[in-house]
Amino acid sequence: MPQTTDLNRHSIGELQRISHKLSQQIIEITTKAGSGHPSSSLSMIDILTGLYFSGVMNYDPKRPDWPERDRFILSKGHGAPGLYVTLAEAGYFDPALLSTLRETDSPIEGHPNMRVLPGVEASTGSLGQGLSIGLGHALAARVDGRHYRVYVLIGDGESDEGQIWEATMAAAKYQVDNLTLILDYNKFQQTGPVEEVMPALTPPGDKWRAFGWYTHEIDGHDMNKVVSSLEMMKSVVNQPQIIIANTKKGKGLSPFEANDTNRLHGKALSEDQAKTAIAELDAMYAKLEGA
């Protein structure tokens, strides 16, 4: 059995460096494409960095179909740029492919396609389906006598549609404890603030607790808390778990901060905006290094 965890284990400082690099790439490739979802990718990139590079997940990029691998499913498929830069950094494919985002015949499609790109566990884009897929994988591990874990990331706006709550109920009923759900709680969806579009979804922790889930709420941009909470979930037994990660779309970057409607949901930055955002990213990382 490949032992990949140690190979992917990085210190908190190294994780912050990786997240900085991946954030830059998200802005670069979506600006070049002139489309995509940079803000929805940026809000979750610290979480994906923690998942793939802290040693939390077992995976082998040279064997993307390794039966014992942990699975990650990006339910909010429009955040694909964030998934792509993460998979490229992990070694699943040549990073040069990233610059072909959304080009005709490129496997770096607008939404993840498991049939054309290694490392993508599920084709997603129709919202509200990723948790059901993840639950299926988690139950399959039980049936097959395997010991992998399944991680699913959903958006907060996504939580008001699809099969989210059917899967939530079923996971609790069957006490599926190898399933960890991560809520990218960035508070905005396409048409406005989540608490205005669908106020019944807030606060989210109460909802999942009522359905029998183990819940834990964190700052989704605090790498220490991201990693420690992911590790903690492995010790929960007989319950599915959810990490409610409070995040911001384009945190600290003026092009996104200036838009209080939906923080530029689904809009690529112009070249000038991208230069500004990357310079601000560099400044934030330099400050972090000096802290």
C-alpha positions in Angstrom: 0.0 0.0 0.0 1.5 3.4 -0.9 2.2 5.5 2.1 1.7 9.1 0.9 0.7 11.0 4.0 4.3 11.8 5.1 5.2 12.9 1.6 2.3 15.4 1.6 2.9 16.7 5.2 4.0 20.3 5.3 4.5 22.8 8.2 2.0 25.6 8.8 4.4 28.1 7.3 4.9 25.9 4.2 1.1 25.5 3.9 0.7 29.3 4.0 3.3 29.6 1.2 1.4 27.0 -0.9 -1.9 28.8 -0.4 -0.3 32.1 -1.4 1.0 30.5 -4.6 -2.3 28.8 -5.4 -4.2 32.1 -4.8 -2.0 33.8 -7.3 -2.6 31.1 -9.9 -6.4 31.3 -9.4 -6.3 35.0 -10.3 -3.9 34.5 -13.2 -5.8 31.6 -14.9 -9.2 33.1 -14.5 -8.1 36.5 -15.7 -6.4 34.9 -18.8 -9.6 32.9 -19.5 -11.7 36.0 -19.0 -14.2 33.9 -17.1 -14.6 31.6 -14.2 -15.1 32.0 -10.4 -12.0 33.4 -8.8 -13.8 34.7 -5.6 -15.5 31.3 -4.9 -12.1 29.6 -5.5 -10.2 32.0 -3.2 -12.7 31.5 -0.3 -11.9 27.8 -0.1 -8.2 27.7 -1.1 -6.9 27.6 2.5 -9.1 24.6 3.2 -7.9 22.8 0.1 -4.3 23.6 0.9 -4.8 22.1 4.4 -6.5 19.0 3.0 -4.0 18.1 0.3 -0.7 19.3 1.8 -0.8 18.9 5.6 -0.8 15.1 5.6 -4.5 14.8 6.4 -5.4 13.0 3.2 -3.9 9.8 1.8 -3.5 10.0 -1.9 -1.1 9.0 -4.7 -1.1 11.3 -7.7 0.7 8.6 -9.7 -2.2 6.2 -8.9 -5.3 8.4 -9.0 -7.5 5.2 -8.9 -5.7 3.7 -5.9 -8.6 1.9 -4.1 -7.4 3.0 -0.6 -7.1 6.7 -1.4 -9.1 9.2 0.5 -11.6 11.0 -1.7 -12.3 14.7 -2.1 -15.4 15.9 -3.9 -15.9 19.5 -4.8 -19.6 19.8 -4.7 -19.7 23.5 -5.7 -18.2 22.8 -9.1 -17.9 26.4 -10.2 -15.0 26.6 -7.8 -13.1 24.5 -10.2 -10.1 26.8 -10.6 -9.3 26.3 -7.0 -9.4 22.5 -7.4 -7.3 22.6 -10.5 -4.4 24.6 -9.0 -4.5 22.3 -6.0 -4.4 19.1 -8.1 -1.6 20.5 -10.3 0.4 21.4 -7.2 -0.2 17.9 -5.8 1.2 16.4 -8.9 -1.8 15.0 -10.7 -1.0 16.7 -14.0 1.3 19.2 -15.6 0.8 22.7 -14.2 1.2 24.0 -17.7 -2.3 22.8 -18.4 -3.7 25.4 -16.0 -3.3 28.2 -18.6 -5.8 26.4 -20.8 -8.7 26.9 -18.5 -12.0 26.9 -20.3 -10.3 26.6 -23.8 -11.9 24.3 -26.3 -10.8 20.7 -25.9 -8.9 21.5 -22.7 -9.5 19.1 -19.8 -9.4 22.1 -17.5 -13.1 22.7 -18.1 -15.4 25.3 -16.5 -16.5 22.6 -14.1 -14.7 19.5 -12.9 -14.9 16.5 -15.3 -13.8 13.2 -13.8 -13.6 11.6 -17.2 -10.8 13.9 -18.5 -8.7 15.0 -15.6 -6.9 12.7 -13.0 -7.6 13.6 -9.4 -11.2 14.7 -10.0 -13.4 12.3 -8.1 -16.8 13.5 -9.4 -18.1 15.6 -12.2 -19.9 18.5 -10.5 -21.5 21.7 -11.4 -25.2 20.9 -10.9 -25.3 22.1 -7.3 -26.4 20.1 -4.3 -25.3 16.7 -5.5 -21.8 16.3 -4.1 -22.7 15.3 -0.6 -24.9 12.5 -2.0 -22.0 11.3 -4.1 -19.6 11.5 -1.1 -22.1 9.5 1.0 -22.1 6.8 -1.6 -18.3 6.6 -1.6 -18.3 6.5 2.2 -20.9 3.7 2.4 -19.0 1.8 -0.3 -15.9 1.8 1.9 -18.0 0.1 4.6 -19.4 -2.5 2.2 -15.9 -3.2 0.7 -14.1 -3.3 4.0 -11.8 -0.4 3.1 -10.6 2.3 5.4 -10.5 5.5 3.3 -12.2 8.7 4.3 -14.3 10.9 2.1 -14.2 14.7 2.2 -16.9 16.9 0.5 -16.8 20.6 0.2 -20.1 22.5 -0.3 -21.0 26.2 -0.6 -23.4 27.9 1.7 -25.5 29.2 -1.1 -25.5 25.6 -2.5 -27.0 24.4 0.7 -30.5 25.6 -0.3 -30.8 23.2 -3.2 -30.3 19.8 -4.6 -30.0 16.7 -2.4 -28.1 18.3 0.5 -30.6 17.6 3.2 -31.6 14.1 2.0 -27.9 13.1 2.2 -27.5 14.9 5.5 -30.4 12.8 7.0 -29.1 9.5 5.5 -25.5 10.0 6.7 -26.7 10.5 10.3 -29.1 7.6 10.1 -26.3 5.2 9.0 -23.8 6.7 11.4 -21.3 7.3 8.6 -18.2 8.4 10.4 -15.7 8.3 7.5 -17.5 11.3 5.9 -16.4 14.8 6.6 -18.3 17.7 5.1 -16.8 21.1 4.9 -19.0 24.1 4.5 -17.4 27.1 2.7 -19.3 29.6 4.7 -18.4 32.8 2.7 -21.9 34.3 3.3 -22.5 35.2 -0.4 -24.1 33.5 -3.4 -24.8 34.7 -6.9 -27.9 36.7 -6.1 -26.7 38.3 -2.8 -26.0 37.5 0.9 -27.0 34.0 1.9 -28.9 35.2 5.0 -31.1 37.3 2.7 -31.6 34.8 -0.1 -32.4 31.9 2.2 -32.4 33.1 5.9 -33.6 29.7 7.1 -30.1 28.3 6.5 -28.5 30.4 9.2 -26.9 29.8 11.6 -25.8 26.6 9.8 -24.4 24.8 12.9 -27.8 24.5 14.5 -29.2 22.8 11.3 -26.6 20.1 11.1 -26.6 19.5 14.8 -30.4 19.0 14.6 -29.8 16.3 12.1 -27.3 14.4 14.3 -24.0 15.6 12.9 -20.8 16.4 14.8 -20.2 20.1 14.1 -17.2 22.3 14.5 -16.9 26.0 13.5 -13.6 27.6 12.6 -12.0 30.6 10.8 -11.5 29.0 7.4 -8.4 31.2 6.7 -6.6 30.2 9.9 -4.3 27.4 8.7 -3.7 26.1 12.2 -7.4 25.7 12.8 -8.0 24.3 9.3 -5.5 21.5 9.9 -6.3 20.8 13.5 -10.0 20.5 12.8 -9.5 18.2 9.9 -7.3 16.0 12.1 -9.8 16.1 14.9 -12.6 14.8 12.7 -10.8 11.5 12.3 -11.5 10.7 16.0 -15.2 11.1 15.8 -17.1 7.8 15.8 -20.5 6.8 14.7 -21.3 10.3 13.4 -20.8 12.2 10.2 -19.0 15.5 10.7 -19.2 19.0 9.4 -16.6 21.7 9.6 -18.2 25.1 9.2 -15.4 27.2 7.8 -16.1 31.0 8.0 -14.4 32.4 4.9 -14.4 35.5 2.7 -14.5 35.6 -1.1 -11.2 37.3 -2.0 -10.4 38.2 1.5 -8.3 41.4 1.8 -8.2 42.0 -2.0 -9.6 45.3 -3.0 -11.4 44.3 -6.2 -13.5 41.8 -4.2 -13.8 43.8 -1.0 -15.2 46.8 -3.0 -18.2 44.8 -4.1 -20.7 44.3 -1.3 -23.4 42.7 -3.5 -21.8 39.3 -4.0 -18.0 40.0 -3.9 -17.8 39.5 -7.7 -19.4 36.1 -7.8 -18.6 34.4 -11.1 -16.6 37.4 -12.5 -12.9 37.2 -13.6 -10.8 40.2 -12.8 -9.5 42.5 -15.5 -5.7 42.6 -16.1 -5.4 45.8 -14.0 -7.5 44.4 -11.2 -5.5 41.2 -11.3 -2.2 43.1 -10.9 -3.7 45.0 -8.0 -5.0 41.8 -6.3 -1.7 39.9 -6.7 0.3 42.8 -5.3 -2.0 42.8 -2.3 -1.6 39.1 -2.0 2.1 39.4 -2.0 2.0 42.1 0.7 -0.3 40.0 2.9 2.1 37.0 2.6 5.1 39.2 3.3 3.4 40.4 6.5 2.5 36.9 7.4 6.1 35.8 7.0 7.3 38.6 9.1 4.9 37.9 11.9 
